[in-house]
Every structure is written in C-alpha cells, then in structure tokens.
Amino acid sequence: MAPPPKPLNVIALISGGKDSIYSLLHVLSLGHRVLAVGNLYPQGPGHVTPLTTSSPITTTSSISSIGTGSNGGISTQTTEDDAPDPDSHMYQTAGHALIPFIARALGLPLFRAPILGKAVIGGSTYAPPPSTSLGSGAGTGKEGGEDETESLIPLLRAIKEAHPTANAVSAGAILSTYQRTRIESVAARLDLVPLAFLWQYPTLFKSEGEAALLAHMEEVGMEARIVKVASGGLGEGELWVDVASRAGREK
C-alpha cells in the first residue's frame, strides 16, 4: 500500500468573499496546513504603485504584511481601505477593508499587495507575454498596459520568502475558467501546486439543487453576508442578509 501523500503547506488567497474562505476550510479539512493568507486590494484614485518584493516589507513598500501581534492586536499597514472597487475581471474586492479582521479571526499572517493594471489578455486560457514568463511583474497584453493577473506574482513571492516551505496556493474558483487558468499560470511559474477544491462544485452536487454550495456552507457554521449591492432587483434591504442561511437562500 502506498504511503499517504504528505500534507501541503498552503498559501490561501482570500478576497473577503465566501468562496475563498470555504476553499480554505477544505484545505484544512483535508489535512493540509495553511501558512498565511494573501490578498490583492484596489489602489486609491491616482495611485500608481510599482510592485516589488524588496525585503524587509515595510509600511512604505508596495507590499504590506499584516499579522497578529503578541498583544492580540492587529497591525494594519495598508491605507487603501477606502479605495473604490475596480471593474476587475479577475478579483473580487467588495468588502476588502475587512480583510485584516478576517485574518485576525483565522489567526494567520496576512500579506497584501495592490492590484495593478487591468484585463488586457483576454480569453478563457492565459499565457503571459514572454517578458513576464519568469514572473518579473505585471505583463503587457495586446491592448497595451499591464495585465492584473501578474499582480499575484510579487505577492506570492513575498509570502514564499517569509514562508520558504510554502508549496501550494488555494483559491475559491468555482465555475470561472478565466480565473482558474490564471491562478494556475501564476502557480506554475512560482513552483506552487494550485488548489481549487470548489471547482465545478454546483455540478458535483447538482442532485442537491442550485443552492447546495450555500447549504453546505451553513452546515459548517459559515455566515455569508451581503455587504454590497450593485445589480438591478437588489436594494438596500438585501444588505447583511446571510445567503448561506435557509432564509437567505430562499429570499
């Protein structure tokens, strides 16, 4: 009998949304270890910050490290919490100001970096330009400018420098091939195993109905609160509704 596989040392990407947190719970339930969480946040208006991985990471560097201190407090070193949510194809940023509190609740060190560029490399698959094949920074697409996918490279490099045993990265991708293939591209270049434990989740549990994912979140004690509405048919009355609850799923 083959020995059981060794647990992975995982960097968990979190957006503040329910899916990335539920994916993190799957990582733990399968016996893997989460070393740190990483987050990309929107820059404030007028900010153009080059990404670097210079060490040490300080409050003035483009990547900020946020962790729990010995006194149980939290050091919030980024100042972009009031930045507007960008029109991003790749990243969910609603509620990004709450990320430090999520990290504190998880008891994990948090690393953050700004989102640079925009979606300039289209299509469901992703191949970075040759100049960025080694992950030197944000890549340039056929439309010019920097592709936002590449913002992950310096962030994950900084976490790997702080946690050299890290060998995997998790994300909450469920149905978006666009998102999953971009995570895989970055992971491959940084020698990380990409983990997407929620991939095709609605299909896997189709017999349980469209709300199976939300029901399963409720079963493990998750609350998935609506913190922003920006769609026709949704009003302020939906704010703070727990969509993982039975009442929220039926609303």
WOQUIZI-V250924 format. One record per residue. N is the residue number from 1. RES is the residue in three letters. SS is DSSP state (2 for helix, 1 for strand, 0 for the rest). OMEGA is omega in radians with two decimals (none if undefined). Layout:
N:RES:SS:OMEGA  N:RES:SS:OMEGA
This chain:
1:MET:0:-3.14  2:ALA:0:3.11  3:PRO:0:3.12  4:PRO:0:3.14  5:PRO:0:3.13  6:LYS:0:3.08  7:PRO:0:3.11  8:LEU:0:3.03  9:ASN:1:-2.84  10:VAL:1:2.88  11:ILE:1:-3.11  12:ALA:1:3.04  13:LEU:1:3.12  14:ILE:0:-3.13  15:SER:0:-2.98  16:GLY:0:3.12  17:GLY:0:-3.06  18:LYS:2:-3.01  19:ASP:2:-3.13  20:SER:2:3.10  21:ILE:2:3.13  22:TYR:2:3.07  23:SER:2:3.09  24:LEU:2:3.11  25:LEU:2:3.06  26:HIS:2:3.10  27:VAL:2:-3.11  28:LEU:2:-3.09  29:SER:2:3.13  30:LEU:0:3.03  31:GLY:0:3.11  32:HIS:0:-3.11  33:ARG:1:3.07  34:VAL:1:-3.10  35:LEU:1:-3.06  36:ALA:1:3.04  37:VAL:1:-3.14  38:GLY:1:-3.11  39:ASN:1:3.01  40:LEU:1:-3.06  41:TYR:1:3.14  42:PRO:0:3.08  43:GLN:0:3.07  44:GLY:0:-3.12  45:PRO:0:3.07  46:GLY:0:-3.13  47:HIS:0:3.01  48:VAL:0:-3.02  49:THR:0:3.08  50:PRO:0:3.12  51:LEU:0:3.05  52:THR:0:3.06  53:THR:0:-3.14  54:SER:0:-3.12  55:SER:0:0.07  56:PRO:0:3.08  57:ILE:0:-3.08  58:THR:0:-3.13  59:THR:0:-3.12  60:THR:0:3.12  61:SER:0:-3.07  62:SER:0:3.06  63:ILE:1:-3.11  64:SER:1:3.09  65:SER:1:-3.13  66:ILE:1:-3.13  67:GLY:0:3.11  68:THR:1:-3.13  69:GLY:0:-3.10  70:SER:0:-3.14  71:ASN:0:3.11  72:GLY:0:3.13  73:GLY:0:-3.13  74:ILE:1:3.12  75:SER:0:3.14  76:THR:0:-2.99  77:GLN:0:3.07  78:THR:0:-3.06  79:THR:0:-3.07  80:GLU:0:-3.03  81:ASP:0:3.13  82:ASP:0:3.14  83:ALA:0:3.13  84:PRO:0:3.08  85:ASP:0:-3.13  86:PRO:0:3.05  87:ASP:0:-3.02  88:SER:0:3.04  89:HIS:0:-2.94  90:MET:0:-2.95  91:TYR:0:3.01  92:GLN:0:-3.04  93:THR:0:3.13  94:ALA:0:-3.13  95:GLY:0:-3.07  96:HIS:2:3.13  97:ALA:2:-3.11  98:LEU:2:-3.08  99:ILE:2:3.13  100:PRO:2:-3.14  101:PHE:2:3.06  102:ILE:2:3.12  103:ALA:2:3.12  104:ARG:2:3.13  105:ALA:2:3.13  106:LEU:2:-3.09  107:GLY:0:-3.09  108:LEU:0:3.05  109:PRO:1:-3.10  110:LEU:1:3.05  111:PHE:1:-3.11  112:ARG:1:3.06  113:ALA:1:3.14  114:PRO:1:3.02  115:ILE:0:3.10  116:LEU:0:3.04  117:GLY:0:-3.11  118:LYS:1:3.14  119:ALA:0:-3.13  120:VAL:0:3.07  121:ILE:0:-3.04  122:GLY:0:3.12  123:GLY:0:-3.11  124:SER:0:3.05  125:THR:0:-3.05  126:TYR:0:3.02  127:ALA:0:-3.12  128:PRO:0:3.07  129:PRO:0:-3.13  130:PRO:2:-3.09  131:SER:2:-3.11  132:THR:2:-3.08  133:SER:0:3.09  134:LEU:0:3.07  135:GLY:0:-3.09  136:SER:0:-3.12  137:GLY:0:-3.11  138:ALA:0:-3.03  139:GLY:1:-3.13  140:THR:1:3.12  141:GLY:0:-3.07  142:LYS:0:3.11  143:GLU:0:-3.10  144:GLY:0:-3.12  145:GLY:0:-3.05  146:GLU:1:3.09  147:ASP:1:-3.05  148:GLU:2:3.11  149:THR:2:-3.04  150:GLU:2:3.08  151:SER:2:3.13  152:LEU:2:-3.03  153:ILE:2:-3.14  154:PRO:2:3.12  155:LEU:2:-3.11  156:LEU:2:3.07  157:ARG:2:3.14  158:ALA:2:3.12  159:ILE:2:3.11  160:LYS:2:3.09  161:GLU:2:3.13  162:ALA:2:-3.11  163:HIS:0:-3.03  164:PRO:0:-3.13  165:THR:0:-3.14  166:ALA:0:-3.13  167:ASN:0:3.13  168:ALA:1:3.10  169:VAL:1:-3.12  170:SER:1:3.11  171:ALA:0:-3.06  172:GLY:0:-3.13  173:ALA:0:-3.12  174:ILE:0:-3.09  175:LEU:0:-3.06  176:SER:0:3.04  177:THR:2:3.10  178:TYR:2:-3.10  179:GLN:2:-3.06  180:ARG:2:-3.10  181:THR:2:3.10  182:ARG:2:3.04  183:ILE:2:-3.14  184:GLU:2:3.12  185:SER:2:3.14  186:VAL:2:-3.11  187:ALA:2:-3.13  188:ALA:2:-3.12  189:ARG:2:-3.12  190:LEU:0:3.11  191:ASP:0:3.08  192:LEU:0:3.06  193:VAL:1:3.12  194:PRO:1:-3.14  195:LEU:1:3.09  196:ALA:0:-3.02  197:PHE:0:3.12  198:LEU:0:-3.04  199:TRP:0:3.14  200:GLN:0:-3.10  201:TYR:2:3.13  202:PRO:2:3.12  203:THR:2:-3.12  204:LEU:2:-3.10  205:PHE:0:-3.08  206:LYS:2:-3.10  207:SER:2:-3.12  208:GLU:2:3.10  209:GLY:0:-3.06  210:GLU:0:-3.07  211:ALA:0:-3.10  212:ALA:2:-3.13  213:LEU:2:-3.13  214:LEU:2:3.12  215:ALA:2:3.13  216:HIS:2:3.06  217:MET:2:3.11  218:GLU:2:-3.10  219:GLU:2:3.14  220:VAL:0:3.05  221:GLY:0:3.13  222:MET:0:2.92  223:GLU:0:-3.12  224:ALA:0:-3.02  225:ARG:1:3.03  226:ILE:0:-3.12  227:VAL:0:3.14  228:LYS:0:3.04  229:VAL:0:-3.13  230:ALA:0:-3.10  231:SER:0:3.10  232:GLY:0:-3.14  233:GLY:0:3.12  234:LEU:0:3.14  235:GLY:0:-3.10  236:GLU:2:3.12  237:GLY:2:3.13  238:GLU:2:-3.13  239:LEU:0:3.11  240:TRP:0:3.01  241:VAL:0:3.08  242:ASP:1:-3.06  243:VAL:0:3.09  244:ALA:0:3.13  245:SER:0:3.11  246:ARG:2:3.13  247:ALA:2:3.13  248:GLY:2:-3.14  249:ARG:2:-3.10  250:GLU:2:-3.07  251:LYS:0:none
